[in-house]
């Protein structure tokens, strides 16, 4: 996720677009967006940046690409890890297909395979269980 606060602090320190993009790992276009928003909102010093909450900064750069997690059906990560702990592990693809076959409440959506895989990996790393490791 892009660290808009860091970009903002580098913008007010008058770093070049290239320096900021390299330091933060973002595009020049993102730097330009942050700089334009800072100018529009009157943020010119590091003191101005420090006065802003993280929520304020994040609300300036909502682009609609991120969906609220409540829209999605949460996979049963514990069950997935249990299934993957046996010697004959089902593939993540087959576990995703099982996830997709469950009934979905109105207004809810299912994760695509790539996001499902990312979430399972994040769960495994966070829990430290190593359930999806190969033997």
N, C-alpha and C positions, 0 to 999 in steps of 0.2 A: 504494500500500500504506500502511496506517495506521502511523504512527510512534508505537508504544506507549511507547517510552522518553521521547519528548518529552511525551506526555500525562501519563505518570507523574511526570515532573519538575515539570510545571505543577500537578498535583494536590497534590504535597507542598508546593508554594509557596502553596497555598490560593487559587488563582485560581478564578474562578467557572466554572460549566459553559459559559456562553455565551462567555466569553473563551477558554477552551480549545478549544471547538468551532470558533470562528472562526479562531484561530491555527493550528490543525492541519488544519482542514478535515474534521472528523469529526462524527458525530452526538452528541447529548447522551447517548444510550443507551450509546455507546462510552465516553464519559467516566465514566458511572456504573459500567460494568463494570470499568474500570481502577481507579477509586476503591475499589470493593468488594474487588477482588483485592489492592490495596495494603494495605488495612486487615486483610484476612485473613492476609496474609503478614508483617505487621509492618513495612511500609516507610512511615516517617513523615518522614524527612528527606532532603535532597538527597544527603547522605553515604551513606545506605542505597541510594539509586538508583545512585550511582556505583560501589558495590560489585558491582552486578549486571552480568553479561555480557549482550550482545545476545541470545545464545541462550536465556539464562534468561528474559528478558523475553518473547521471542517464544513460548517454550514455554507460558507462562501463558495465552496468548490464541489457542490453536489452535481454530478453529471448524469445521474440516472442509470449508470451501468450497474450499480450494486443494488441488489434486491434485498428487501428486509427478510431476515431468516424465518420469520413467522409465516411467510408465504409458502414455505417448503415443508414437506413431510420429513421429519428427522429420522434418519436411519437408526436402527437398533445396533449401535456400535458394539455393545457387549456381546450380543448374539453373533455378530460378524466375527469378532475375535475368537469366540468359542468355536465357531465353525472352522476357522483357519488354524486352530491349535492342533488339530488331528494330523496324523501322518499323511493321509490323503486329503490334501487341502482343496476345497472347491475354489475355482478361480474367482477373482473379484468381479469378472464379467458375469459369471453365473449368480453370484450374490447380488449384484446390481439388478439382474433380471428378476430375481425373487423380490427384491425391494420394489421394482416397478409393477409387479403383479398384485400388490396389495391394494385394497380399496382406498380411494383418496377422497377426503371431504371436499365439499364445494369451496372454491376459493383457494385451495391448496394446490401446490405443484410438486412434481418429483424432480430430484436432481438429475442432470445428465450424467453419463458415465464418467467423464473427466472430473467433474466436480465431486461426484461420489467418491472416486478414488482419492482425490485430494483430502476430503474430509476424513476418510478412513485412515490415511497416513498421518494426518494431524492428530487424530485420536490416539493412534498407536504411539506417536512420539510424546504426546502429553501424558499418557498413562504409563509409559515406560514398560508396557507389557511385552512388546516384541512379538505379538501374536501373529503378525503377518510375515515374520522372517522365515526364510527358507531354512530347512534343517541342516 
